[in-house]
Amino acid sequence: MIVKEKQSLTALDGTVSKNRFTIIRYALAVFLFWASMYLYVPTLPIYIREKVSTLSMAGVILSMYGLWQGGVRFPLGILADKIGKRKPFVIIGFMFSAAGAILMAKAHGATGLLVGRAVTGLAAGSWVTLVVMFSALYPSGESMRASTIINTVNSAGMLAASITTGWLNNLGGYSLAFYAATGLAAAGALMIIPGKEAPAPAANTSLQDIRHLVLRREVLLSSLLGALAQYAVWATAFSFIPLLARQLGAADVTQSMLLSMNIAIIMLGNLTATYLVRYFGALRLIAPSFVLMSAGIAIAALARSLGFVFAAQVCTGFALGINFPLLMGWSIKSVREEQRSTAMGFFQAVYAAGMFCGPWLSGLLAEASSIQGMFGITAALCLAAGLVGSRRLSKKAPN
């Protein structure tokens, strides 16, 4: 009897160790994936602005990233659940990340930039399957813990990449960062390829089942609030804050520092959310995070020096670091395993709509008024919609 118990414990230890190794390998792949996607982002708006004639066109090009990932994520989640496999889609995502970077490096005008940014958007669509693959390594009741961990690794990859951007630009011009991103994407694919994917139960889901799933309040409201957060951040930190900073005298290295600090603060917000959720619960943290995000955007609207811009990046980054992983985890917390890719695909498709509308609409607003006038409108929208949505999510939350 004792021998059998020892054998069982040994087998369990081996399984845990193997699972931990897979977690580390997938986490490294996540790090490399987002590093490849963000290595050129700090100065991408400036790179694009040098090749196009208007702010509205720059906004359209930047919006392609959100548009194409938004279009592909929901059907990709449904397909992954239907066949019970996610790994092939993840590998394709790495390939698209590399291809999009090369296309933008070689672009001479708006068309090449538009296509390249669209391809990177398709690459980002694979994030839905990567999140579910990673979450499957944890017990089903720990979805928010897994979501917080993978978002922290996500932010770490983005941070490491953005710190490097200014140095790469000084070393070899804007194109060097794009080519380096290609190499990182290839390395990340090598982290995913080894080993067999644990088979997931294939879902035989009807259109009515999908409709009921996405209309569940915790899924729908979490997704809409995620879209609002992404709209606000992509209208500011990842699109027009760099252009405002350039107007205030920021060089490429300073631009890199701005985004690096924002991402570092996002990571701090991720870690803070992990701690605070134990004491306050997830839903009590959502509304204050949107207040802080709105305050950060308002600071950018009033900025008269780079110090204000850095303060804005701190506020928006910390707010996103708190609310986004909690909303992501909440969207699948009570969803069955065989429907999680679908739910996550819907969540990510909806928030990708915010990533598309952020640069697109803010580009039109900035063209019509000014960059800082657009920031003022965005701050008011974020505050009003964030408070209303947070209240409804808390009121209707399941026990």
N, C-alpha and C positions, 0 to 999 in steps of 0.2 A: 504494500500500500504506500509506504514511504517512498519507495523507489519510483512508483508511478507518479506520485505528487512532485518529486524532484524532476522527473522527466517532463511533466506538464509545465512546471515553472521554467525549466530550461528552454522549452519550446516557446513559451510566452516571451521570455527575455529576448530570444532570437528574433521573434516577430516585431517586438518593440524597437530593437536596434535597427532592423531592416527598415521599419517605418520611419525612424528618425533619420536614417541616411537618405531615404527618398525625400523627406521634408526638406533637408538641407540642399539636396540636388535641385529640387523644384524651386526652392527659394533663390538659389544662385541663378537659375534660369530666368526667374522673374526679375531679378536685379539687372541681368544683362539685357533682357528684353526692353525694359524701360530706359536703361542707359542708352541703348541704340535709338530709341524713339525721341530722346530729349537732348542728345549731345549737341544738336545744332539749334535747339529751340530758343535759347536766350537772345540770339541775334537774328533769328529767322524773320521777324517782322521787318528789320532793317534791311536784310538781304533781299527780301521781296520788294520792299519800297524802292530800292535802287533799280529794280528791273521793270516796275510798273509806274503808271503816271498818276494814279489817284488813290486816295485812302479807301474809297469804296471798293476798288478792285483788289487792293491788298486784303481787305476784310473778306471778300469773296474767296480768295485763294486760301486764306487761313481757315475759313469755315469748312472747306472741303474735308478736313480731318474729322470733324464732328459729323458731317453729313453722311459720309460713306460708312463710318463705323456704326452710326445709328441705323442705317439701312440694312446692314448685314447681321447685326447682333441677335435680334429676335428670331429670325428664321434659322440662324446658326444654332441658337440654343434649342429650338424645337427639333432640328435635325439631329443634334448630338444626343438628345434624350431618346429620340426614336430609334437610333442605331446602337445606343449604349456605349459610344466611343467618343472621346474628346481629344486624344493625343494627335491624330492626324491633322486636325484643325489648328492645334497649337503650333505644330511644325510649319504649316503653311503660313501662319502668322509671322513667324521669324523670317521666312523667305520674302514675304511682302515688305517687311520692315527694311530689309537690305535693298530690295529693288527700288522702293520709294526714295530712299536716301540717294541712291545713284542717279535717279532721274532728276532730282532737284539739283544735285551737284552739276549736272551737265546742261541744265535749263538755261536758255538765253532770253526767255521772255515769259509772258503770262501763261501761255499754253503749257509749256513744260513744267512750270511750277504748279499749275493747277492739277495736272495729271499726277505728278510726283506726290503732292500732298494728299490727293485722293487715294493713292496706293497705300500710303502710310495709315490712312484712315481705315482701309480694309484690314491692314495688319492689326490695328488696335481692336478690330472686331473680335479677334481670337481671344481677347482678354476674358470673355465670358466663359470659355471652356477652360482656360488656365485657372481661373478662380475656383471653378467647381472641382477640377482635378485636385487642387490644393486642399480645398475644404473637405474633400472625401477622405483625406488622411486623418481627420479628426472625428470624434463622435458627433452624431447629428445634432446634439444639443449644444455644441460649442461653435456654432456657425459664426457668432459675433467675435469670438476669440480668434478663430481662423481668419476672419475678414480683417480684423485689426492687424494681425501679424503680417498678412500678405500685403496690406496697404502700407505698412511700415517699410517692408522690403521694397515695394514699389517706389516709395518716396526716397529711399536710400539710393536706388539706382538713378533716379532723376537728379538727386542732389550731386552725386559723384559726377554725373555727366555735365551738369550745368556749371560746376566749379571749373571744369576743364575747357569749356567753350572758348573763353577769352584767350587763354593760352594757345589753343590750337589755331585760332584766327590770327594771332600775332605770328605764329610759327609758319603757317602755310596758306593763309587766306581762308575765306569762308568755306571753300570746297573741301578742305582737309577734314573738317568735322563730319561732313557727310560720308566721306570714305571710311573714316574711323568707325562711324555708326554701322556701316556695312559689316565690318569685322566683328563688332560686338554681337550683332544679330546672328552671325554664323556660329560664334562661340556659344551663344545661348541655345541654339538648336542642338548642339552637341550634348548639352546637359539633359535635354528631354529625350533624345533618341534611345539611349540605353534602357534596357528593361522593358517588361511587358506591362501594359496598363491593366489595372484590376478591372475586370468586366463590371459594368454597371447594368442594373436591370433595364431592359429596353421598355420604353413607354409606348403603349398603344393609345395615344391621346387623340381625342376627337376635337373638332373646332369648338364644340360647346364646352369641353373640359378646359381648353385654353382660355376661352372667354371668361369662364367662372374664375379661373386662376388669376388672370390679370386684373379682374375687377374686385378681387379681395382687397379690402381697405389697406391692410398693412403692406400689400404689394404695390398697389396703385399710388397711394399717398407717399410712400417712401420713394418711389420712382420719380414722382413729380417734384418733390423737395430736392432730390439728388440733381434733377435737371436744373432747378433754380440755382443751386450752389455752383454747378458747373457753368451755367450761363454767366453768373457774376464773375467768376474767376477768369473765364476765357474772354470776357469783355475787358478785363483789366490786366491781370498779372501776365497772361500768356499772349496778349495781343497789343494793347494800346499803352500799357504802362511803359514798355521799352521805348515807344515813340515819344511819350511825355518826358521820360528821363533823358532822351537824346536832346530834346528841346531845352532841357535845363542843364545841358553840358556833359552828360555821362558818356564816357568812352566805352569801347567794347569790354574791357575788363570790369568796369563798373556795372555794365549791363549783366555780365555773367554773375557778379556778386549779388545783384538785386534778385535774380531768379533763384540763385543758390540759397540765399537767406530765406526766401519765401518757402522753398521746398524743405529746408531744415526746420523751419517753424511748423510746416505741415507734419513732419515726423514727430516733433514735440507734441503737437496736438493729438496725433495717433496714440502716443504713449500716455498722454494725460487722459484721453478717453478711456483707455484700458483700465486706468486706476479709478477714475471718477465713476464709471458705470457700475462698479461694485457697490457704491454707497448711495448713488442717486437714481440708478436705473438709466436706461438709454434715452427714454423719451423726454426726461426732464432736462437733458442737455441740449436738445435740438434748438429750441427757441432762443436761448441765450447766445448760441453760436451764430445764428442769423443776425442778431443785433450787433454782435462784434464784427461780422463780415460787412454789414452795412456801414458801420462806423469807419472801417478801413477804407472803403470806397469813397466815402464822403471826405476823408482826409486827402485822398488823391485829387478829388474835385477842387479842393482849396489849396493844393500844393503850390508853393512859391520857390521851393528849393528842393534839392535831392533828399534832404533829411525827412521832409514830409513823405516823399515817395517810399523811402525805406520803412517809415512807420506804417504806411498803408499796406505794404507787403507783409509786415509782421501780423497785422490784424487779420487780413484776409487768409493768410496761410494757417494761422492757429485755428481760426473758425472752421476752415475746410477740413483740417486734420481731425477735428472733433466730430463734426456732423456727418462727414461722408462715410467713413467705415461703419458707423452705427446705423445709418440708413441702409447701407448695403447689406449688413448682417440681418437687420430687421426684415428686409424684404424676403428673405428665404428662411427665416427662423422657424416658421410653422409649416413649411412646405415639405411634402414627401420627397424622398431621395430621387425617385424616378421623374419628378417634375422640376427639380432644382435648376437644371440648365435652362429650361424654358423660363422660369421665374427670373433667373439671373440675366438671361438674354433680354427679357422685357425691361428689367431695371436698367441695364446698360444701354439699351436702345433709346429709352426715354431720356436718360441723362446725357447721352450723346447728342440728342436734339438740342439740349442746352449748350453743348460745346459748339454746335453748328450756329445756332442763333446768336450766341455771344459775339463772335467776331463779325458776323454778317450784319445784324441789326445795329450793333454799336458802331460799325464802320459807316453805315448810312447816317446815323445820328451825329457822329463826329464830323462827317462831311457837311451836314446841314448846319451844325452849330459850331462846336469845337470839341476837342478831346475831353477837356475838363467839364464842359456842359453835359456831355454824354455820361461821364462818371456820376454827376449829380442825379440824373434820371435813373441810372442803374442802382444807386444807393437807395433811393426811395422805393423802387420796385422790389428790391431784395428784402427790405425791411417789412413792407406791407404783406407781400406774399409769403415770406418766411414765417411771420407770426401767425397768420391765418392757417397756413398748412400745418404748422407744428401743433396748433391747438386742436385741429380736427384729427390729426394722427393720434394725439394723446387721448382725446375723448373717445375715439372709436377703437382703441387698442384692445386686442383680445386678452383675456385673463391669462 
